[in-house]
């Protein structure tokens, strides 16, 4: 029997974007409790190049050739046994990280457990829907850990990144006072999302203390290398989390690593549908140009999300 195949951008060994090449790989099978997605768009995240470079090798096994990509949006192409939540033709999106690095979303098809998948909000394009799961889920998980009440204050390091933008919107709509750092060119963006913008750097502690003399109730570090400033502006009773600094646990904080969870994604979708959470896509590339998209994401100053669309003929 001839094996069906699909196009995918893959790498056969760790390295940089030069390792990416277009391959024909086996079409993913559809097991019980899973859905196969015909990919319309894939989100590009900093973790993609870090995985490719081997930085996660100590904690994640890899099956080469590996396909990058953990964010996906598309149309259900097939459903496995006992998967009543979805039907062929449903528009969906997901954070598709597996426990093992293997087949990701930089491909034509991806099979995922139904529990990781959610129906795509009609308000979002496929590109926007692919840009939401990882960043939005990380922001939601960070805010859940901080448990802020209306009227409390939150400082976000790197408010202009994808996670930061989502966190600003979610916290602001919940009545939290949000301060967020970014380069000055992104201050208008932050203000439009509901944050009081600050410039990161040597004057940050003084700037925060000028606005909140008693110290902030919480800090969310979405950048790294910010622990000293975090502790300097945090109330004694305050909470802090980081997605970039694993040492925060030694200083009373919590390290955040988001899990694939369709229910959490559905919570984000409710905010999208209510008009309180938007997604800002700044760049879109065809799948064959994944190397260029990842290179742009490595710059770290996009001011929004980068996505891949399908393969072009």
Secondary structure as the mmCIF struct_conf table of DSSP 4:
data_model
#
loop_
_struct_conf.conf_type_id
_struct_conf.id
_struct_conf.beg_label_comp_id
_struct_conf.beg_label_asym_id
_struct_conf.beg_label_seq_id
_struct_conf.end_label_comp_id
_struct_conf.end_label_asym_id
_struct_conf.end_label_seq_id
HELX_LH_PP_P HELX_LH_PP_P1 UNK A 2 UNK A 4
STRN STRN1 UNK A 5 UNK A 11
BEND BEND1 UNK A 12 UNK A 14
BEND BEND2 UNK A 16 UNK A 16
HELX_RH_3T_P HELX_RH_3T_P1 UNK A 17 UNK A 19
STRN STRN2 UNK A 21 UNK A 26
HELX_LH_PP_P HELX_LH_PP_P2 UNK A 27 UNK A 29
TURN_TY1_P TURN_TY1_P1 UNK A 32 UNK A 33
STRN STRN3 UNK A 34 UNK A 44
HELX_RH_AL_P HELX_RH_AL_P1 UNK A 46 UNK A 52
TURN_TY1_P TURN_TY1_P2 UNK A 53 UNK A 59
STRN STRN4 UNK A 62 UNK A 62
BEND BEND3 UNK A 64 UNK A 65
STRN STRN5 UNK A 66 UNK A 67
BEND BEND4 UNK A 70 UNK A 70
STRN STRN6 UNK A 71 UNK A 79
BEND BEND5 UNK A 81 UNK A 82
TURN_TY1_P TURN_TY1_P3 UNK A 84 UNK A 85
TURN_TY1_P TURN_TY1_P4 UNK A 88 UNK A 89
STRN STRN7 UNK A 91 UNK A 95
BEND BEND6 UNK A 99 UNK A 100
STRN STRN8 UNK A 101 UNK A 101
BEND BEND7 UNK A 103 UNK A 103
BEND BEND8 UNK A 105 UNK A 106
STRN STRN9 UNK A 107 UNK A 107
BEND BEND9 UNK A 108 UNK A 108
STRN STRN10 UNK A 109 UNK A 113
HELX_RH_3T_P HELX_RH_3T_P2 UNK A 114 UNK A 116
STRN STRN11 UNK A 117 UNK A 119
HELX_LH_PP_P HELX_LH_PP_P3 UNK A 120 UNK A 121
TURN_TY1_P TURN_TY1_P5 UNK A 122 UNK A 123
BEND BEND10 UNK A 124 UNK A 124
HELX_RH_AL_P HELX_RH_AL_P2 UNK A 126 UNK A 146
TURN_TY1_P TURN_TY1_P6 UNK A 147 UNK A 147
HELX_LH_PP_P HELX_LH_PP_P4 UNK A 148 UNK A 149
TURN_TY1_P TURN_TY1_P7 UNK A 150 UNK A 151
STRN STRN12 UNK A 153 UNK A 157
BEND BEND11 UNK A 158 UNK A 158
TURN_TY1_P TURN_TY1_P8 UNK A 159 UNK A 160
BEND BEND12 UNK A 161 UNK A 161
HELX_RH_AL_P HELX_RH_AL_P3 UNK A 162 UNK A 173
TURN_TY1_P TURN_TY1_P9 UNK A 174 UNK A 175
STRN STRN13 UNK A 177 UNK A 181
HELX_RH_3T_P HELX_RH_3T_P3 UNK A 184 UNK A 186
HELX_RH_AL_P HELX_RH_AL_P4 UNK A 187 UNK A 193
TURN_TY1_P TURN_TY1_P10 UNK A 194 UNK A 194
STRN STRN14 UNK A 195 UNK A 198
BEND BEND13 UNK A 201 UNK A 201
TURN_TY1_P TURN_TY1_P11 UNK A 202 UNK A 203
HELX_RH_AL_P HELX_RH_AL_P5 UNK A 204 UNK A 211
TURN_TY1_P TURN_TY1_P12 UNK A 213 UNK A 214
STRN STRN15 UNK A 216 UNK A 221
BEND BEND14 UNK A 222 UNK A 225
HELX_RH_AL_P HELX_RH_AL_P6 UNK A 227 UNK A 233
STRN STRN16 UNK A 234 UNK A 242
BEND BEND15 UNK A 243 UNK A 244
HELX_RH_3T_P HELX_RH_3T_P4 UNK A 246 UNK A 251
TURN_TY1_P TURN_TY1_P13 UNK A 252 UNK A 252
STRN STRN17 UNK A 254 UNK A 255
HELX_LH_PP_P HELX_LH_PP_P5 UNK A 258 UNK A 260
HELX_RH_AL_P HELX_RH_AL_P7 UNK A 262 UNK A 273
TURN_TY1_P TURN_TY1_P14 UNK A 274 UNK A 275
BEND BEND16 UNK A 276 UNK A 276
STRN STRN18 UNK A 281 UNK A 285
HELX_RH_3T_P HELX_RH_3T_P5 UNK A 287 UNK A 289
HELX_RH_AL_P HELX_RH_AL_P8 UNK A 290 UNK A 298
TURN_TY1_P TURN_TY1_P15 UNK A 299 UNK A 299
BEND BEND17 UNK A 300 UNK A 300
BEND BEND18 UNK A 303 UNK A 304
STRN STRN19 UNK A 305 UNK A 309
#
